[in-house]
Amino acid sequence: MSLVRESNLNQPILLNPGDDNEMEIFGYKTHICRRALFILGAILTCGILAFLFYKKPKWNVWANCVPCTLEEADTVLLRTTDDFKTYTRKKVGWIYLSKHTDDSLVRCEVISDKASALHRAIIQPDMKVRYIQVQKIQYAWDPNQKKFFKAGALENSYSCCSIHSTFGSGLTKDEENIRQLICGPNGISIQIIPIWKLILKEISYPFYLFQLFSVCLWFAEGYTNYAIGITVIMFLSIAMAVYNVRKQSVKLHKLVESHNRVTVKVCRSGGEFEKISSTHLVPGDVFIIEGNREYLSCDAILINGTCVNNESMLTGESVPVTKMPLPNTDDSMPWMAYSKEDYRRHVLFCGTQVIQTRPSGHCPVKAVVMRTGFNTAKGEMIRSILYPKPASFKLLRDAYRFLMCLVAVGITGVIYAACIVASNGSGVGQAILKSLDVLTIAIPPSLPAALTVGILYAQRRLKKQGIFCISPERINICGQLNLICFDKTGTLTEDGLDVCGLVTADGKRLTRMAVLNFGTILPWGPLFAALASCHSLILVDDKIQGDPLDMKMFEATGWELMEKSYTKTYRAEGTTQNIIVKPRPGSSQVFGHALEILHQFPFSSSLQRMSVITRQIGGDELIAYMKGAPEKVVSLCRPETVPTNFSSDLQFYTQKGFRVIAFGYNSIGNFTGKLTDLQRETVESDLTFLGLLILENRLKPETVPALRELKDARIRTVMITGDNLLTAVTVARNSGMIHEASKVVLVEAEGLHENIPASISWTLLEKNTQNGCLNHNDIYLEMESTSLELKRGEYHFAMTGKSYEVILHHFYTLLPKLLMNAMIFARMSPGQKASLVEEFQKLEYCVGMCGDGANDAGALKMAHAGISLSDQEASVASPFTSKIPSIRCVPLLIKEGRAALVTSFCMFKYMALYSIIQYFSVLLLYWQMNNFSDYQYQFEDILISIFIGLTMNLNHAYPKLVPYRPPGQLISPPLLLSVIVNLMLSLAMQVAGFILVQYQPWYSSNDMNSGCQILNNSFGMEIPNNYSLNMTMADNVTNMNENEDEERYASYERTTVWLLSVMNCIIVAFVFSKGKPFRKPIYTNWQFTVVLLAQLGACLFILFADLEGLYNVLEIVCMPTLWRVYILIMLIINLVASFIVEEIIVENRRLWLFLKQIFKRQSKSRYNVLKRVVSQDPSWPPINQTEQACQIGIQTDNKPNAYCNSAYENNESQLSSAQSIMSNKKDCLSMQGTAL
C-alpha cells in the first residue's frame, strides 16, 4: 500500500494546462527532522549548503520535505513541461477572510454565484483560502476539483447568458471586498529592484563566485596588485550589469505605472454607481466606459454598446479594432466556444486605448471585468519580459560541456602541482594554495561576460538598423535560420491596395471588369451600396481611420462619412450614434439616398467575412450587406444568384495576382426588434450575389531583391497567407519565390463526411502564356496522366488551410513528405499558421517568421526568430520588431545573427586558448617551483586578454549572405581540430623555449647576469647573498624556499616562457578573428586592429629593449639579442603554422565536404533524411491521383476513427528511416502502428 501511495504522490498535476506557461505541480510537506538537519548543515558549512539549495529548488524541497498530496502540502514544487524542465519552489499560503470582514457577511454573502470556483475555494467554517503565487499570478485551491486555479480571472465555463445574468447588474460592495482578498489587487506592479539586491544576485552567479574565490586565493599568494586589478574589473563588470538591469527595471516600471491607478465608475447590484480606483477592480465587476482616449486597466468583456480600440501596444497594428457586445443568447455553451476564434471581438484588452464609444440606446457602454493584474493581456506581456522562455541553442550546451572539460584539465593540473610542491618539501598550506592557483588559471571566469558583450554589440548594431530585440539570446539563433515563413499582405506586398475595377453579376454571368479610374462615377445599385457601407471605418478627430482595404474601397465611391447623433432613438435598434455615408456636397451623384449603418458584424479571420445592417435615410427597410473571400461569400449565397462563370473568372483574376473581394446582400425587411438580438448566421445566409471588387496588391520594391538574396543563400522561403490560393501562387511567381520553370502541385484534402472517408488529391496547377501575358482562356488545371514525371526539386506544393487541417488530422504521417516541398499555404487561420511553424520545427528546421499583423502573432511567438513589421519600438508579438516596413530586415537579421554566432565561436576559442596557454606556462614553471610575477599576470590578463575580449566582438556582419550557414555547435570536428592544433603548437613552442634556453652557452641557473653584461649586474631580481656560483638547481630551489618570495623568482626560463605565452595570446586572437564569409575583414574592425598592433608593439619593445626599469617592474632578465631573435622566430613559426592550419584545413569547407563524401557521412537532421527519402521515391508526387484514408480504427466515445494512407503505406519501407525519427501525433500513430 505504501508503494502504491508513493507512486500516486509522484503523479504530477498540470498547472495552466495547454498554456505557454504549463507546469507540473507536486505536493510536499515539511519534515521536522529533515528541516533540522538542513539548518545544522547550513550552519556547519557557513551558509554554503543554504546557498546551493537556493540555486537548486528541487534539492531544497527534497532535503526539507516529504511527498504528499496537494491538499496536504505546505510546499509545492513546480516543473515546466518544456525541454528545460525548470524547477521552482513555492510556499502554500492562507488568506483569512474573517480577519478582514464581518463573519456574518462572509457567511451570508461570500460569492453570489454558488457554482463558481471562488465560492468553492473558501474553506468552511474557518473562512480561509489556500493559495500560491507563481510568476506574479495568484492561484487559489479548489477543494472539490483538487487543483489550483487562477484567482484573478473569470472562469471560461460561463455562457453568454450567464455572464449577462450573473454579472450584468454588478457586484455588491461586500462581494467585491471578498473577491479582492482572494484575487489580489488589479495592478501590474513592477517594483524597482533595490541596488543591493541586484548586486547580491549578480555576485551569486557561479562565475562571479569562482572569480571571487580566485581573487582571495591571489591575495593569499601575494599577487596583491594583480588581485586588486582583477577586483576592480570585476566590480566594474558587476556595476555595468547592475546598471543595465536597473535601467530596464525603471523603464518597465514607468511603462506600467501610468496605467495602474485610474478612476473607473463601477455598477453596483442595487443600480447605483460608484467611482473607485482601478486597483480595486475584481473579476465580475461591471464598469462604465465613458470617455474617448481612455486606457483600459483590465481585460473586460463588452456587454453593452460598441467600442473602437487601438491595440497597437499588443499587436503592433495601428488599425482601429471594433469591439462588439457579447450577445445575450440562451445557448449553454461556454462563451468562448460559442464565439469560436472570434471571441476577441468581444474583449477589451488591458493597456489598449479606447478611441471611440457608441452607447446602445439609453444604456451606457458597459463591460464585465474578465481578468485583472498579471492575468491580463498586458500582464502576460510584462511577464514574458520578466520571465522569458529559455532559448535552446547548441552553442550554450556545448559551451558548458567544454567548460567541464576545462575543469577536468584544471583538476589534472591541481594533482600535478600538488605532487611537484609536495616533492620539494613545501608545507601543506603552500601546496594547497599553489595547487588551487592552477585551477583558477585553467578555467576562464570571464568567458560568459565576453560572450554576453558580443551579443550586446550585435543588439546595438541591429537597433541602429531599425531592428529592436527583446530577447538578445535569440540573435545567435538567427545565424542558423534556414527556413523563413512570410505573410503576404503587408509583408511581401504593399499595405495599401489599389482598386482596379468592378465585376458585376448580370443575370447568370459576370460582366467584364469595369476599370475604375480617378473620378469614375459608379451607377447606383446594391453593389454600390455595399461598397459604400460594408466596412468598419470610423471618424477620429474628423479623419477617417480603418483598414486600408476598406479605405480604398470607400474612396472609390466618392462618398463621405459622418457620424449622426439622435435625440429620438430609432425603433429598430435604439442606437443613439450611427455612421452615415452620403454623397459629397456638390457631387454630380444625385441618385440614391444616404445610408445609415445600424449594426456591424466585424471581419473575422476565421469566418473570412464581415457584414453590416443598413437602411436608407427616410426608409424603413433594413438591408444586410456582406463582403469577404469569394469562396466564402458564394457558399452563403443562393445558388441561383451565383453566375455560371464565377469559378473561371475568379481563377482568371486570382492567377493574375489580383486581390478579389466578393459581395452579397440580403433584405431583412421591417424588423421590429433589437438588431443586437439578430444572429450572425441568420443575417449572413440566403444572400444574393452582387459581384466582385478587383484590387491590386503590388509587391513592395524590396521584396524581390530580398527573396533573391535569401534564395542565393539557400535559405528556404514559404508563404503563409489568409488570401486566395491562386493569388498567393501568382505573387510567389512574380516575387521569384517560385521559379518560372517550377511546377505547382495543388494538394486538396477533404475530411470525413458521413460514411465517406477522408481523401487527398494532387493536381498539377498549370498556366499557359502567350507573349509573356496571361490570357483568360489560357488558365486551367492541367489534367495530365499519372505517368507525368517531375524533375526532382522543380515542383512545389500549394494547399489551403482547410486541406492542411484535414491532413493534420487524417494524413499526419504524410505531412512531413508534403512539407519538404510545400511552398504556398493560403486561407490559413492564425492557429493554423502557428501549427505549421511548429510542424516545420519538428523537422529540425530553424524557422523564422516575418509578419505584420495580429493574425501572425501566434506564429511569430512559435518561431525560433519572429520578426514583426511594425512602427512600434517593440511588439509583444515577437522577439524582433523591425521599423523597416519590408522584408529587407530579414537578410539583415540573418547576417547579424551569423556574425554574432561566429563571433561567439571566436571569442570562446580565444578565451579557452588563452587560459590553456597560461596554464601550460605555469605548469612548466612549477617544474622549477617558479611562477609568473604579479605584474606579468597583470600585463597578460588585463592589458592583453581583456582588451582583446572587448574589441574582438566589434566586427560588423559581411554584407553578402553566402549559401551555407556557420557551424551551430562547438563540439564539431573543425572546431575541435582548431583548438587541439593550436594547443599542441603552443605547448610545443613553450616546451621548446623552456628546454632550449637551458642549452644555451650563456645560460646559468643561478647567475642571472650571464646572458647580458651591459647592465652591470643590476637587474630586477638581485641574486640573494647566500647564492653560490656552484649551486645546483635543487640547491637554488631549496634556498629560495626560505625567502619571502620563494615561489617566484626571475629566471631565463620564466622570461622566455612568459614572452612566448603573452605573444602567443596575440597570435591566436589574430588567427581566430575570422572575417569573410560571415564577418567583415579584420582591418574593418579598427578598434581591434589598433589594440592588436599596440599590444604587438609593446611586446616587441619588451623583447628587444634593454631598460633596467622595465626589467625591474616585470621581473624579467636580460638575454642575448640572438636568443630574443630565436624567440621571435619561434613565434613566427607558430603564427604561420596556426594560420595555415586555420585557413587551409579548419576553414576549408571543400575539404570537409570531400571528407564527408569519402567517409559517407550524411546529415542526420530530419528534413535532410526526408529529402533523401523523397528523392529516391519514383512515384512521388502522385500527380492527378486521389487517395482515400482507409478506416482501420474502432470508433470510441471520445476519439475519432484513425486513418491510414495507402500511398504512404506502400512507401513504408523507404520511409522507415525517416519515420523512426519523426515525432508524430500519439493517438494517430498508436492506431496506425497497430494496423500496419
Disulfide bonds with the S-S distance in Angstrom:
Cys1012-Cys1118 2.24
